Amino acid sequence: MAKKSSIARDLKRKRMILKYAAKRKELKSVGDLEGLHRLPRNSSPTRLKNRCTETGRPRGYMRQFGLSRISFREHASKGEIPGITKSSW
């Protein structure tokens, strides 16, 4: 489990990105680099880190499911993810 502060920081960044998305798009289309520099750093989408929705783990993230590899494996073994079966050959 990731630290609560890391998860909270990431959620804060997500909200800020959504808040400034329209303004950022407008400034980019005009080409106003000074205006972009005045926006908060955390409003940039590149600062967002993909994290597991359950544990907050940043590594081994599977974008299609929104889970880390560990959480994915647990859910898949229990049969909780539709269309996923354990491979055997």
HTML snippet that shows the backbone in 3Dmol.js (N, CA, C, O; Angstrom):
<script src="https://3Dmol.org/build/3Dmol-min.js"></script>
<div id="view" style="width:600px;height:400px;position:relative"></div>
<script>
const pdb = `
ATOM      1  N   MET A   1       0.839  -1.184   0.000  1.00  0.00           N
ATOM      2  CA  MET A   1       0.000   0.000   0.000  1.00  0.00           C
ATOM      3  C   MET A   1       0.882   1.244   0.000  1.00  0.00           C
ATOM      4  O   MET A   1       1.793   1.379   0.817  1.00  0.00           O
ATOM      5  N   ALA A   2       0.598   2.138  -0.920  1.00  0.00           N
ATOM      6  CA  ALA A   2       1.357   3.394  -1.006  1.00  0.00           C
ATOM      7  C   ALA A   2       0.982   4.305   0.154  1.00  0.00           C
ATOM      8  O   ALA A   2      -0.061   4.133   0.786  1.00  0.00           O
ATOM      9  N   LYS A   3       1.846   5.274   0.423  1.00  0.00           N
ATOM     10  CA  LYS A   3       1.561   6.226   1.495  1.00  0.00           C
ATOM     11  C   LYS A   3       0.293   7.017   1.150  1.00  0.00           C
ATOM     12  O   LYS A   3       0.043   7.342  -0.011  1.00  0.00           O
ATOM     13  N   LYS A   4      -0.479   7.310   2.159  1.00  0.00           N
ATOM     14  CA  LYS A   4      -1.714   8.070   1.957  1.00  0.00           C
ATOM     15  C   LYS A   4      -1.415   9.440   1.355  1.00  0.00           C
ATOM     16  O   LYS A   4      -2.198   9.959   0.560  1.00  0.00           O
ATOM     17  N   SER A   5      -0.286  10.018   1.736  1.00  0.00           N
ATOM     18  CA  SER A   5       0.068  11.344   1.225  1.00  0.00           C
ATOM     19  C   SER A   5       0.337  11.307  -0.275  1.00  0.00           C
ATOM     20  O   SER A   5      -0.003  12.253  -0.986  1.00  0.00           O
ATOM     21  N   SER A   6       0.944  10.223  -0.767  1.00  0.00           N
ATOM     22  CA  SER A   6       1.213  10.092  -2.206  1.00  0.00           C
ATOM     23  C   SER A   6      -0.079   9.987  -2.993  1.00  0.00           C
ATOM     24  O   SER A   6      -0.227  10.594  -4.054  1.00  0.00           O
ATOM     25  N   ILE A   7      -1.009   9.211  -2.463  1.00  0.00           N
ATOM     26  CA  ILE A   7      -2.304   9.030  -3.129  1.00  0.00           C
ATOM     27  C   ILE A   7      -3.076  10.344  -3.127  1.00  0.00           C
ATOM     28  O   ILE A   7      -3.675  10.715  -4.137  1.00  0.00           O
ATOM     29  N   ALA A   8      -3.066  11.046  -2.002  1.00  0.00           N
ATOM     30  CA  ALA A   8      -3.772  12.322  -1.882  1.00  0.00           C
ATOM     31  C   ALA A   8      -3.160  13.368  -2.821  1.00  0.00           C
ATOM     32  O   ALA A   8      -3.889  14.138  -3.447  1.00  0.00           O
ATOM     33  N   ARG A   9      -1.839  13.401  -2.921  1.00  0.00           N
ATOM     34  CA  ARG A   9      -1.154  14.349  -3.796  1.00  0.00           C
ATOM     35  C   ARG A   9      -1.543  14.102  -5.253  1.00  0.00           C
ATOM     36  O   ARG A   9      -1.749  15.039  -6.023  1.00  0.00           O
ATOM     37  N   ASP A  10      -1.638  12.821  -5.613  1.00  0.00           N
ATOM     38  CA  ASP A  10      -1.998  12.471  -6.978  1.00  0.00           C
ATOM     39  C   ASP A  10      -3.439  12.878  -7.289  1.00  0.00           C
ATOM     40  O   ASP A  10      -3.727  13.364  -8.383  1.00  0.00           O
ATOM     41  N   LEU A  11      -4.341  12.680  -6.330  1.00  0.00           N
ATOM     42  CA  LEU A  11      -5.735  13.093  -6.524  1.00  0.00           C
ATOM     43  C   LEU A  11      -5.846  14.605  -6.666  1.00  0.00           C
ATOM     44  O   LEU A  11      -6.638  15.106  -7.464  1.00  0.00           O
ATOM     45  N   LYS A  12      -5.052  15.322  -5.893  1.00  0.00           N
ATOM     46  CA  LYS A  12      -5.037  16.785  -5.966  1.00  0.00           C
ATOM     47  C   LYS A  12      -4.569  17.239  -7.348  1.00  0.00           C
ATOM     48  O   LYS A  12      -5.128  18.169  -7.927  1.00  0.00           O
ATOM     49  N   ARG A  13      -3.539  16.572  -7.867  1.00  0.00           N
ATOM     50  CA  ARG A  13      -3.041  16.894  -9.201  1.00  0.00           C
ATOM     51  C   ARG A  13      -4.104  16.626 -10.259  1.00  0.00           C
ATOM     52  O   ARG A  13      -4.275  17.415 -11.188  1.00  0.00           O
ATOM     53  N   LYS A  14      -4.827  15.496 -10.116  1.00  0.00           N
ATOM     54  CA  LYS A  14      -5.887  15.153 -11.067  1.00  0.00           C
ATOM     55  C   LYS A  14      -6.940  16.248 -11.133  1.00  0.00           C
ATOM     56  O   LYS A  14      -7.361  16.664 -12.213  1.00  0.00           O
ATOM     57  N   ARG A  15      -7.360  16.710  -9.948  1.00  0.00           N
ATOM     58  CA  ARG A  15      -8.375  17.774  -9.892  1.00  0.00           C
ATOM     59  C   ARG A  15      -7.860  19.062 -10.521  1.00  0.00           C
ATOM     60  O   ARG A  15      -8.597  19.748 -11.228  1.00  0.00           O
ATOM     61  N   MET A  16      -6.589  19.393 -10.264  1.00  0.00           N
ATOM     62  CA  MET A  16      -6.011  20.622 -10.797  1.00  0.00           C
ATOM     63  C   MET A  16      -5.873  20.555 -12.316  1.00  0.00           C
ATOM     64  O   MET A  16      -6.066  21.560 -13.001  1.00  0.00           O
ATOM     65  N   ILE A  17      -5.543  19.392 -12.839  1.00  0.00           N
ATOM     66  CA  ILE A  17      -5.429  19.215 -14.288  1.00  0.00           C
ATOM     67  C   ILE A  17      -6.775  19.459 -14.949  1.00  0.00           C
ATOM     68  O   ILE A  17      -6.856  20.138 -15.972  1.00  0.00           O
ATOM     69  N   LEU A  18      -7.834  18.905 -14.364  1.00  0.00           N
ATOM     70  CA  LEU A  18      -9.176  19.106 -14.910  1.00  0.00           C
ATOM     71  C   LEU A  18      -9.603  20.570 -14.816  1.00  0.00           C
ATOM     72  O   LEU A  18     -10.269  21.085 -15.714  1.00  0.00           O
ATOM     73  N   LYS A  19      -9.224  21.229 -13.740  1.00  0.00           N
ATOM     74  CA  LYS A  19      -9.605  22.624 -13.515  1.00  0.00           C
ATOM     75  C   LYS A  19      -8.983  23.549 -14.564  1.00  0.00           C
ATOM     76  O   LYS A  19      -9.652  24.451 -15.068  1.00  0.00           O
ATOM     77  N   TYR A  20      -7.712  23.329 -14.892  1.00  0.00           N
ATOM     78  CA  TYR A  20      -6.989  24.218 -15.788  1.00  0.00           C
ATOM     79  C   TYR A  20      -6.914  23.715 -17.233  1.00  0.00           C
ATOM     80  O   TYR A  20      -6.231  24.326 -18.056  1.00  0.00           O
ATOM     81  N   ALA A  21      -7.594  22.626 -17.554  1.00  0.00           N
ATOM     82  CA  ALA A  21      -7.480  22.036 -18.894  1.00  0.00           C
ATOM     83  C   ALA A  21      -7.915  23.004 -19.991  1.00  0.00           C
ATOM     84  O   ALA A  21      -7.217  23.149 -20.995  1.00  0.00           O
ATOM     85  N   ALA A  22      -9.051  23.664 -19.818  1.00  0.00           N
ATOM     86  CA  ALA A  22      -9.560  24.576 -20.846  1.00  0.00           C
ATOM     87  C   ALA A  22      -8.622  25.770 -21.025  1.00  0.00           C
ATOM     88  O   ALA A  22      -8.305  26.158 -22.149  1.00  0.00           O
ATOM     89  N   LYS A  23      -8.187  26.341 -19.912  1.00  0.00           N
ATOM     90  CA  LYS A  23      -7.291  27.502 -19.974  1.00  0.00           C
ATOM     91  C   LYS A  23      -5.965  27.127 -20.626  1.00  0.00           C
ATOM     92  O   LYS A  23      -5.430  27.885 -21.435  1.00  0.00           O
ATOM     93  N   ARG A  24      -5.441  25.967 -20.275  1.00  0.00           N
ATOM     94  CA  ARG A  24      -4.180  25.489 -20.839  1.00  0.00           C
ATOM     95  C   ARG A  24      -4.305  25.300 -22.352  1.00  0.00           C
ATOM     96  O   ARG A  24      -3.406  25.667 -23.109  1.00  0.00           O
ATOM     97  N   LYS A  25      -5.433  24.720 -22.782  1.00  0.00           N
ATOM     98  CA  LYS A  25      -5.665  24.486 -24.207  1.00  0.00           C
ATOM     99  C   LYS A  25      -5.740  25.812 -24.961  1.00  0.00           C
ATOM    100  O   LYS A  25      -5.183  25.951 -26.049  1.00  0.00           O
ATOM    101  N   GLU A  26      -6.429  26.773 -24.375  1.00  0.00           N
ATOM    102  CA  GLU A  26      -6.579  28.097 -24.985  1.00  0.00           C
ATOM    103  C   GLU A  26      -5.216  28.790 -25.132  1.00  0.00           C
ATOM    104  O   GLU A  26      -4.900  29.333 -26.191  1.00  0.00           O
ATOM    105  N   LEU A  27      -4.420  28.764 -24.070  1.00  0.00           N
ATOM    106  CA  LEU A  27      -3.106  29.402 -24.106  1.00  0.00           C
ATOM    107  C   LEU A  27      -2.175  28.728 -25.116  1.00  0.00           C
ATOM    108  O   LEU A  27      -1.380  29.396 -25.776  1.00  0.00           O
ATOM    109  N   LYS A  28      -2.279  27.411 -25.230  1.00  0.00           N
ATOM    110  CA  LYS A  28      -1.445  26.685 -26.186  1.00  0.00           C
ATOM    111  C   LYS A  28      -1.819  27.041 -27.619  1.00  0.00           C
ATOM    112  O   LYS A  28      -0.946  27.217 -28.470  1.00  0.00           O
ATOM    113  N   SER A  29      -3.125  27.146 -27.883  1.00  0.00           N
ATOM    114  CA  SER A  29      -3.563  27.455 -29.248  1.00  0.00           C
ATOM    115  C   SER A  29      -3.125  28.859 -29.674  1.00  0.00           C
ATOM    116  O   SER A  29      -2.796  29.080 -30.839  1.00  0.00           O
ATOM    117  N   VAL A  30      -3.122  29.810 -28.730  1.00  0.00           N
ATOM    118  CA  VAL A  30      -2.682  31.171 -29.010  1.00  0.00           C
ATOM    119  C   VAL A  30      -1.155  31.233 -29.102  1.00  0.00           C
ATOM    120  O   VAL A  30      -0.607  32.071 -29.818  1.00  0.00           O
ATOM    121  N   GLY A  31      -0.481  30.356 -28.385  1.00  0.00           N
ATOM    122  CA  GLY A  31       0.979  30.336 -28.375  1.00  0.00           C
ATOM    123  C   GLY A  31       1.560  31.229 -27.294  1.00  0.00           C
ATOM    124  O   GLY A  31       2.687  31.709 -27.407  1.00  0.00           O
ATOM    125  N   ASP A  32       0.778  31.446 -26.244  1.00  0.00           N
ATOM    126  CA  ASP A  32       1.193  32.312 -25.136  1.00  0.00           C
ATOM    127  C   ASP A  32       2.005  31.504 -24.119  1.00  0.00           C
ATOM    128  O   ASP A  32       1.450  30.943 -23.175  1.00  0.00           O
ATOM    129  N   LEU A  33       3.315  31.452 -24.322  1.00  0.00           N
ATOM    130  CA  LEU A  33       4.170  30.673 -23.429  1.00  0.00           C
ATOM    131  C   LEU A  33       4.279  31.306 -22.046  1.00  0.00           C
ATOM    132  O   LEU A  33       4.378  30.599 -21.043  1.00  0.00           O
ATOM    133  N   GLU A  34       4.260  32.634 -21.989  1.00  0.00           N
ATOM    134  CA  GLU A  34       4.318  33.323 -20.693  1.00  0.00           C
ATOM    135  C   GLU A  34       3.100  32.969 -19.846  1.00  0.00           C
ATOM    136  O   GLU A  34       3.217  32.735 -18.643  1.00  0.00           O
ATOM    137  N   GLY A  35       1.944  32.934 -20.475  1.00  0.00           N
ATOM    138  CA  GLY A  35       0.709  32.562 -19.764  1.00  0.00           C
ATOM    139  C   GLY A  35       0.775  31.138 -19.239  1.00  0.00           C
ATOM    140  O   GLY A  35       0.312  30.848 -18.136  1.00  0.00           O
ATOM    141  N   LEU A  36       1.356  30.248 -20.042  1.00  0.00           N
ATOM    142  CA  LEU A  36       1.513  28.850 -19.613  1.00  0.00           C
ATOM    143  C   LEU A  36       2.452  28.749 -18.417  1.00  0.00           C
ATOM    144  O   LEU A  36       2.228  27.939 -17.518  1.00  0.00           O
ATOM    145  N   HIS A  37       3.504  29.569 -18.404  1.00  0.00           N
ATOM    146  CA  HIS A  37       4.460  29.532 -17.295  1.00  0.00           C
ATOM    147  C   HIS A  37       3.827  30.033 -15.996  1.00  0.00           C
ATOM    148  O   HIS A  37       4.256  29.651 -14.907  1.00  0.00           O
ATOM    149  N   ARG A  38       2.805  30.890 -16.111  1.00  0.00           N
ATOM    150  CA  ARG A  38       2.156  31.424 -14.914  1.00  0.00           C
ATOM    151  C   ARG A  38       1.174  30.442 -14.279  1.00  0.00           C
ATOM    152  O   ARG A  38       0.785  30.611 -13.123  1.00  0.00           O
ATOM    153  N   LEU A  39       0.775  29.422 -15.029  1.00  0.00           N
ATOM    154  CA  LEU A  39      -0.134  28.411 -14.471  1.00  0.00           C
ATOM    155  C   LEU A  39       0.612  27.568 -13.441  1.00  0.00           C
ATOM    156  O   LEU A  39       1.837  27.462 -13.502  1.00  0.00           O
ATOM    157  N   PRO A  40      -0.108  26.968 -12.497  1.00  0.00           N
ATOM    158  CA  PRO A  40       0.555  26.103 -11.501  1.00  0.00           C
ATOM    159  C   PRO A  40       1.227  24.893 -12.169  1.00  0.00           C
ATOM    160  O   PRO A  40       0.740  24.370 -13.171  1.00  0.00           O
ATOM    161  N   ARG A  41       2.330  24.475 -11.604  1.00  0.00           N
ATOM    162  CA  ARG A  41       3.064  23.330 -12.160  1.00  0.00           C
ATOM    163  C   ARG A  41       2.207  22.068 -12.186  1.00  0.00           C
ATOM    164  O   ARG A  41       2.237  21.309 -13.154  1.00  0.00           O
ATOM    165  N   ASN A  42       1.451  21.850 -11.128  1.00  0.00           N
ATOM    166  CA  ASN A  42       0.666  20.621 -11.035  1.00  0.00           C
ATOM    167  C   ASN A  42      -0.535  20.599 -11.975  1.00  0.00           C
ATOM    168  O   ASN A  42      -1.259  19.605 -12.017  1.00  0.00           O
ATOM    169  N   SER A  43      -0.759  21.669 -12.724  1.00  0.00           N
ATOM    170  CA  SER A  43      -1.858  21.670 -13.683  1.00  0.00           C
ATOM    171  C   SER A  43      -1.432  21.051 -15.014  1.00  0.00           C
ATOM    172  O   SER A  43      -2.250  20.904 -15.922  1.00  0.00           O
ATOM    173  N   SER A  44      -0.158  20.692 -15.129  1.00  0.00           N
ATOM    174  CA  SER A  44       0.341  20.054 -16.343  1.00  0.00           C
ATOM    175  C   SER A  44       0.034  18.554 -16.316  1.00  0.00           C
ATOM    176  O   SER A  44       0.337  17.883 -15.330  1.00  0.00           O
ATOM    177  N   PRO A  45      -0.562  18.026 -17.381  1.00  0.00           N
ATOM    178  CA  PRO A  45      -0.910  16.596 -17.401  1.00  0.00           C
ATOM    179  C   PRO A  45       0.285  15.656 -17.311  1.00  0.00           C
ATOM    180  O   PRO A  45       0.127  14.498 -16.925  1.00  0.00           O
ATOM    181  N   THR A  46       1.481  16.132 -17.661  1.00  0.00           N
ATOM    182  CA  THR A  46       2.649  15.248 -17.619  1.00  0.00           C
ATOM    183  C   THR A  46       3.094  14.957 -16.188  1.00  0.00           C
ATOM    184  O   THR A  46       3.861  14.022 -15.961  1.00  0.00           O
ATOM    185  N   ARG A  47       2.624  15.740 -15.225  1.00  0.00           N
ATOM    186  CA  ARG A  47       3.010  15.511 -13.826  1.00  0.00           C
ATOM    187  C   ARG A  47       2.144  14.452 -13.150  1.00  0.00           C
ATOM    188  O   ARG A  47       2.412  14.064 -12.013  1.00  0.00           O
ATOM    189  N   LEU A  48       1.118  13.988 -13.838  1.00  0.00           N
ATOM    190  CA  LEU A  48       0.231  12.966 -13.284  1.00  0.00           C
ATOM    191  C   LEU A  48       0.888  11.596 -13.393  1.00  0.00           C
ATOM    192  O   LEU A  48       1.450  11.249 -14.432  1.00  0.00           O
ATOM    193  N   LYS A  49       0.814  10.827 -12.325  1.00  0.00           N
ATOM    194  CA  LYS A  49       1.395   9.482 -12.293  1.00  0.00           C
ATOM    195  C   LYS A  49       0.268   8.465 -12.245  1.00  0.00           C
ATOM    196  O   LYS A  49      -0.641   8.582 -11.423  1.00  0.00           O
ATOM    197  N   ASN A  50       0.321   7.469 -13.116  1.00  0.00           N
ATOM    198  CA  ASN A  50      -0.681   6.409 -13.081  1.00  0.00           C
ATOM    199  C   ASN A  50      -0.467   5.574 -11.825  1.00  0.00           C
ATOM    200  O   ASN A  50       0.639   5.107 -11.555  1.00  0.00           O
ATOM    201  N   ARG A  51      -1.535   5.395 -11.066  1.00  0.00           N
ATOM    202  CA  ARG A  51      -1.462   4.606  -9.837  1.00  0.00           C
ATOM    203  C   ARG A  51      -2.607   3.608  -9.786  1.00  0.00           C
ATOM    204  O   ARG A  51      -3.672   3.841 -10.357  1.00  0.00           O
ATOM    205  N   CYS A  52      -2.381   2.506  -9.105  1.00  0.00           N
ATOM    206  CA  CYS A  52      -3.407   1.497  -8.901  1.00  0.00           C
ATOM    207  C   CYS A  52      -4.562   2.117  -8.114  1.00  0.00           C
ATOM    208  O   CYS A  52      -4.336   2.835  -7.140  1.00  0.00           O
ATOM    209  N   THR A  53      -5.791   1.844  -8.533  1.00  0.00           N
ATOM    210  CA  THR A  53      -6.952   2.426  -7.863  1.00  0.00           C
ATOM    211  C   THR A  53      -7.163   1.837  -6.471  1.00  0.00           C
ATOM    212  O   THR A  53      -7.757   2.487  -5.611  1.00  0.00           O
ATOM    213  N   GLU A  54      -6.690   0.631  -6.245  1.00  0.00           N
ATOM    214  CA  GLU A  54      -6.863  -0.015  -4.937  1.00  0.00           C
ATOM    215  C   GLU A  54      -5.745   0.322  -3.956  1.00  0.00           C
ATOM    216  O   GLU A  54      -5.994   0.784  -2.842  1.00  0.00           O
ATOM    217  N   THR A  55      -4.515   0.082  -4.387  1.00  0.00           N
ATOM    218  CA  THR A  55      -3.382   0.188  -3.473  1.00  0.00           C
ATOM    219  C   THR A  55      -2.581   1.465  -3.621  1.00  0.00           C
ATOM    220  O   THR A  55      -1.845   1.838  -2.707  1.00  0.00           O
ATOM    221  N   GLY A  56      -2.707   2.148  -4.760  1.00  0.00           N
ATOM    222  CA  GLY A  56      -1.931   3.359  -4.991  1.00  0.00           C
ATOM    223  C   GLY A  56      -0.527   3.074  -5.483  1.00  0.00           C
ATOM    224  O   GLY A  56       0.297   3.984  -5.563  1.00  0.00           O
ATOM    225  N   ARG A  57      -0.244   1.824  -5.812  1.00  0.00           N
ATOM    226  CA  ARG A  57       1.087   1.430  -6.273  1.00  0.00           C
ATOM    227  C   ARG A  57       1.384   2.067  -7.630  1.00  0.00           C
ATOM    228  O   ARG A  57       0.579   1.942  -8.553  1.00  0.00           O
ATOM    229  N   PRO A  58       2.539   2.756  -7.769  1.00  0.00           N
ATOM    230  CA  PRO A  58       2.848   3.432  -9.034  1.00  0.00           C
ATOM    231  C   PRO A  58       3.522   2.542 -10.080  1.00  0.00           C
ATOM    232  O   PRO A  58       3.485   2.851 -11.271  1.00  0.00           O
ATOM    233  N   ARG A  59       4.132   1.451  -9.646  1.00  0.00           N
ATOM    234  CA  ARG A  59       4.834   0.600 -10.605  1.00  0.00           C
ATOM    235  C   ARG A  59       3.991  -0.606 -10.980  1.00  0.00           C
ATOM    236  O   ARG A  59       3.134  -1.030 -10.205  1.00  0.00           O
ATOM    237  N   GLY A  60       4.224  -1.154 -12.144  1.00  0.00           N
ATOM    238  CA  GLY A  60       3.494  -2.327 -12.599  1.00  0.00           C
ATOM    239  C   GLY A  60       2.034  -2.016 -12.842  1.00  0.00           C
ATOM    240  O   GLY A  60       1.170  -2.856 -12.592  1.00  0.00           O
ATOM    241  N   TYR A  61       1.742  -0.803 -13.334  1.00  0.00           N
ATOM    242  CA  TYR A  61       0.369  -0.352 -13.555  1.00  0.00           C
ATOM    243  C   TYR A  61      -0.132  -0.863 -14.901  1.00  0.00           C
ATOM    244  O   TYR A  61       0.556  -0.731 -15.914  1.00  0.00           O
ATOM    245  N   MET A  62      -1.325  -1.444 -14.912  1.00  0.00           N
ATOM    246  CA  MET A  62      -1.938  -1.924 -16.155  1.00  0.00           C
ATOM    247  C   MET A  62      -3.046  -0.949 -16.525  1.00  0.00           C
ATOM    248  O   MET A  62      -4.104  -0.923 -15.897  1.00  0.00           O
ATOM    249  N   ARG A  63      -2.788  -0.153 -17.548  1.00  0.00           N
ATOM    250  CA  ARG A  63      -3.678   0.942 -17.931  1.00  0.00           C
ATOM    251  C   ARG A  63      -5.083   0.462 -18.284  1.00  0.00           C
ATOM    252  O   ARG A  63      -6.063   1.129 -17.953  1.00  0.00           O
ATOM    253  N   GLN A  64      -5.194  -0.671 -18.944  1.00  0.00           N
ATOM    254  CA  GLN A  64      -6.488  -1.191 -19.398  1.00  0.00           C
ATOM    255  C   GLN A  64      -7.428  -1.486 -18.221  1.00  0.00           C
ATOM    256  O   GLN A  64      -8.647  -1.381 -18.357  1.00  0.00           O
ATOM    257  N   PHE A  65      -6.862  -1.852 -17.078  1.00  0.00           N
ATOM    258  CA  PHE A  65      -7.672  -2.227 -15.929  1.00  0.00           C
ATOM    259  C   PHE A  65      -7.603  -1.226 -14.788  1.00  0.00           C
ATOM    260  O   PHE A  65      -8.453  -1.250 -13.898  1.00  0.00           O
ATOM    261  N   GLY A  66      -6.608  -0.348 -14.795  1.00  0.00           N
ATOM    262  CA  GLY A  66      -6.456   0.640 -13.731  1.00  0.00           C
ATOM    263  C   GLY A  66      -5.935   0.024 -12.443  1.00  0.00           C
ATOM    264  O   GLY A  66      -6.119   0.583 -11.362  1.00  0.00           O
ATOM    265  N   LEU A  67      -5.282  -1.130 -12.558  1.00  0.00           N
ATOM    266  CA  LEU A  67      -4.770  -1.851 -11.393  1.00  0.00           C
ATOM    267  C   LEU A  67      -3.280  -2.129 -11.551  1.00  0.00           C
ATOM    268  O   LEU A  67      -2.743  -2.117 -12.658  1.00  0.00           O
ATOM    269  N   SER A  68      -2.626  -2.380 -10.424  1.00  0.00           N
ATOM    270  CA  SER A  68      -1.239  -2.823 -10.485  1.00  0.00           C
ATOM    271  C   SER A  68      -1.248  -4.310 -10.821  1.00  0.00           C
ATOM    272  O   SER A  68      -2.284  -4.971 -10.749  1.00  0.00           O
ATOM    273  N   ARG A  69      -0.091  -4.818 -11.184  1.00  0.00           N
ATOM    274  CA  ARG A  69       0.001  -6.229 -11.582  1.00  0.00           C
ATOM    275  C   ARG A  69      -0.407  -7.158 -10.444  1.00  0.00           C
ATOM    276  O   ARG A  69      -0.971  -8.226 -10.681  1.00  0.00           O
ATOM    277  N   ILE A  70      -0.122  -6.751  -9.215  1.00  0.00           N
ATOM    278  CA  ILE A  70      -0.428  -7.590  -8.060  1.00  0.00           C
ATOM    279  C   ILE A  70      -1.936  -7.656  -7.822  1.00  0.00           C
ATOM    280  O   ILE A  70      -2.497  -8.736  -7.638  1.00  0.00           O
ATOM    281  N   SER A  71      -2.583  -6.492  -7.827  1.00  0.00           N
ATOM    282  CA  SER A  71      -4.035  -6.439  -7.647  1.00  0.00           C
ATOM    283  C   SER A  71      -4.740  -7.138  -8.795  1.00  0.00           C
ATOM    284  O   SER A  71      -5.731  -7.840  -8.594  1.00  0.00           O
ATOM    285  N   PHE A  72      -4.221  -6.942 -10.003  1.00  0.00           N
ATOM    286  CA  PHE A  72      -4.801  -7.585 -11.178  1.00  0.00           C
ATOM    287  C   PHE A  72      -4.783  -9.100 -11.029  1.00  0.00           C
ATOM    288  O   PHE A  72      -5.771  -9.777 -11.313  1.00  0.00           O
ATOM    289  N   ARG A  73      -3.643  -9.622 -10.579  1.00  0.00           N
ATOM    290  CA  ARG A  73      -3.499 -11.074 -10.442  1.00  0.00           C
ATOM    291  C   ARG A  73      -4.468 -11.628  -9.400  1.00  0.00           C
ATOM    292  O   ARG A  73      -5.063 -12.686  -9.603  1.00  0.00           O
ATOM    293  N   GLU A  74      -4.625 -10.916  -8.290  1.00  0.00           N
ATOM    294  CA  GLU A  74      -5.552 -11.358  -7.245  1.00  0.00           C
ATOM    295  C   GLU A  74      -6.985 -11.420  -7.767  1.00  0.00           C
ATOM    296  O   GLU A  74      -7.690 -12.406  -7.554  1.00  0.00           O
ATOM    297  N   HIS A  75      -7.409 -10.353  -8.453  1.00  0.00           N
ATOM    298  CA  HIS A  75      -8.778 -10.302  -8.975  1.00  0.00           C
ATOM    299  C   HIS A  75      -8.998 -11.327 -10.082  1.00  0.00           C
ATOM    300  O   HIS A  75     -10.063 -11.938 -10.167  1.00  0.00           O
ATOM    301  N   ALA A  76      -7.988 -11.512 -10.926  1.00  0.00           N
ATOM    302  CA  ALA A  76      -8.112 -12.478 -12.014  1.00  0.00           C
ATOM    303  C   ALA A  76      -8.203 -13.903 -11.464  1.00  0.00           C
ATOM    304  O   ALA A  76      -8.961 -14.721 -11.986  1.00  0.00           O
ATOM    305  N   SER A  77      -7.447 -14.198 -10.431  1.00  0.00           N
ATOM    306  CA  SER A  77      -7.484 -15.540  -9.837  1.00  0.00           C
ATOM    307  C   SER A  77      -8.839 -15.842  -9.215  1.00  0.00           C
ATOM    308  O   SER A  77      -9.306 -16.981  -9.242  1.00  0.00           O
ATOM    309  N   LYS A  78      -9.459 -14.823  -8.662  1.00  0.00           N
ATOM    310  CA  LYS A  78     -10.783 -14.994  -8.056  1.00  0.00           C
ATOM    311  C   LYS A  78     -11.894 -15.005  -9.102  1.00  0.00           C
ATOM    312  O   LYS A  78     -13.038 -15.335  -8.789  1.00  0.00           O
ATOM    313  N   GLY A  79     -11.559 -14.641 -10.354  1.00  0.00           N
ATOM    314  CA  GLY A  79     -12.554 -14.605 -11.424  1.00  0.00           C
ATOM    315  C   GLY A  79     -13.408 -13.351 -11.388  1.00  0.00           C
ATOM    316  O   GLY A  79     -14.536 -13.356 -11.880  1.00  0.00           O
ATOM    317  N   GLU A  80     -12.889 -12.285 -10.818  1.00  0.00           N
ATOM    318  CA  GLU A  80     -13.663 -11.043 -10.687  1.00  0.00           C
ATOM    319  C   GLU A  80     -13.525 -10.118 -11.890  1.00  0.00           C
ATOM    320  O   GLU A  80     -14.245  -9.124 -11.989  1.00  0.00           O
ATOM    321  N   ILE A  81     -12.603 -10.434 -12.812  1.00  0.00           N
ATOM    322  CA  ILE A  81     -12.434  -9.613 -14.013  1.00  0.00           C
ATOM    323  C   ILE A  81     -13.004 -10.404 -15.191  1.00  0.00           C
ATOM    324  O   ILE A  81     -12.483 -11.464 -15.539  1.00  0.00           O
ATOM    325  N   PRO A  82     -14.082  -9.885 -15.810  1.00  0.00           N
ATOM    326  CA  PRO A  82     -14.718 -10.611 -16.902  1.00  0.00           C
ATOM    327  C   PRO A  82     -13.783 -10.778 -18.103  1.00  0.00           C
ATOM    328  O   PRO A  82     -13.090  -9.840 -18.497  1.00  0.00           O
ATOM    329  N   GLY A  83     -13.775 -11.984 -18.676  1.00  0.00           N
ATOM    330  CA  GLY A  83     -12.986 -12.259 -19.871  1.00  0.00           C
ATOM    331  C   GLY A  83     -11.543 -12.627 -19.602  1.00  0.00           C
ATOM    332  O   GLY A  83     -10.797 -12.898 -20.543  1.00  0.00           O
ATOM    333  N   ILE A  84     -11.133 -12.645 -18.363  1.00  0.00           N
ATOM    334  CA  ILE A  84      -9.742 -12.989 -18.023  1.00  0.00           C
ATOM    335  C   ILE A  84      -9.726 -14.355 -17.366  1.00  0.00           C
ATOM    336  O   ILE A  84     -10.409 -14.584 -16.368  1.00  0.00           O
ATOM    337  N   THR A  85      -8.937 -15.265 -17.935  1.00  0.00           N
ATOM    338  CA  THR A  85      -8.782 -16.580 -17.334  1.00  0.00           C
ATOM    339  C   THR A  85      -7.301 -16.891 -17.185  1.00  0.00           C
ATOM    340  O   THR A  85      -6.468 -16.372 -17.927  1.00  0.00           O
ATOM    341  N   LYS A  86      -6.988 -17.733 -16.232  1.00  0.00           N
ATOM    342  CA  LYS A  86      -5.597 -18.111 -16.011  1.00  0.00           C
ATOM    343  C   LYS A  86      -5.153 -19.026 -17.146  1.00  0.00           C
ATOM    344  O   LYS A  86      -5.830 -19.988 -17.510  1.00  0.00           O
ATOM    345  N   SER A  87      -4.011 -18.693 -17.676  1.00  0.00           N
ATOM    346  CA  SER A  87      -3.489 -19.452 -18.810  1.00  0.00           C
ATOM    347  C   SER A  87      -2.829 -20.751 -18.331  1.00  0.00           C
ATOM    348  O   SER A  87      -2.155 -20.785 -17.302  1.00  0.00           O
ATOM    349  N   SER A  88      -3.045 -21.821 -19.111  1.00  0.00           N
ATOM    350  CA  SER A  88      -2.338 -23.076 -18.846  1.00  0.00           C
ATOM    351  C   SER A  88      -2.162 -23.809 -20.156  1.00  0.00           C
ATOM    352  O   SER A  88      -3.090 -23.891 -20.961  1.00  0.00           O
ATOM    353  N   TRP A  89      -0.971 -24.341 -20.370  1.00  0.00           N
ATOM    354  CA  TRP A  89      -0.703 -25.074 -21.609  1.00  0.00           C
ATOM    355  C   TRP A  89       0.229 -26.226 -21.381  1.00  0.00           C
ATOM    356  O   TRP A  89       0.560 -26.948 -22.322  1.00  0.00           O
TER     357      TRP A  89
END
`;
const viewer = $3Dmol.createViewer("view");
viewer.addModel(pdb, "pdb");
viewer.setStyle({}, {cartoon: {color: "spectrum"}});
viewer.zoomTo();
viewer.render();
</script>
